Amino acid sequence: MVVVSEGSAAAPSAGAPGRPLQVGFYEILRTLGKGNFAVVKLARHKVTKTQVAIKIIDKTRLNSSNLEKIYREVQIMKLLNHPHIIKLYQVMETKDMLYIVTEYAKNGEMFDL
């Protein structure tokens, strides 16, 4: 189940402007990066306060081939368990959007090093 609230395209906010965006049990804090079809947000779990990265993918902007690649990426991430590989925590999906919740790498990408 996915609940997107407060100012998102799925549920525009009419009141309480101080409340953060929310996806499921996660409060969106800020944007980490953007691509052609997705945006990555830093979020915090409301109960555990764990910081995570949420990749938000607009499925309406993908062709069937690219969508299949995204699903394959998720299936592979589910199989991986290594201290040097980002962990997949949760996948949430709606008709138009896909939310991939992963471990947050606070020091950035290895590519930048």
PyMOL commands that set and color helices and strands:
alter all, ss='L'
color gray80, all
select helices_A, chain A and resi 59-61+64-79+110-112
alter helices_A, ss='H'
color red, helices_A
select strands_A, chain A and resi 4-5+22-23+26-34+38-45+51-58+88-93+97-103
alter strands_A, ss='S'
color yellow, strands_A
deselect
rebuild
show_as cartoon
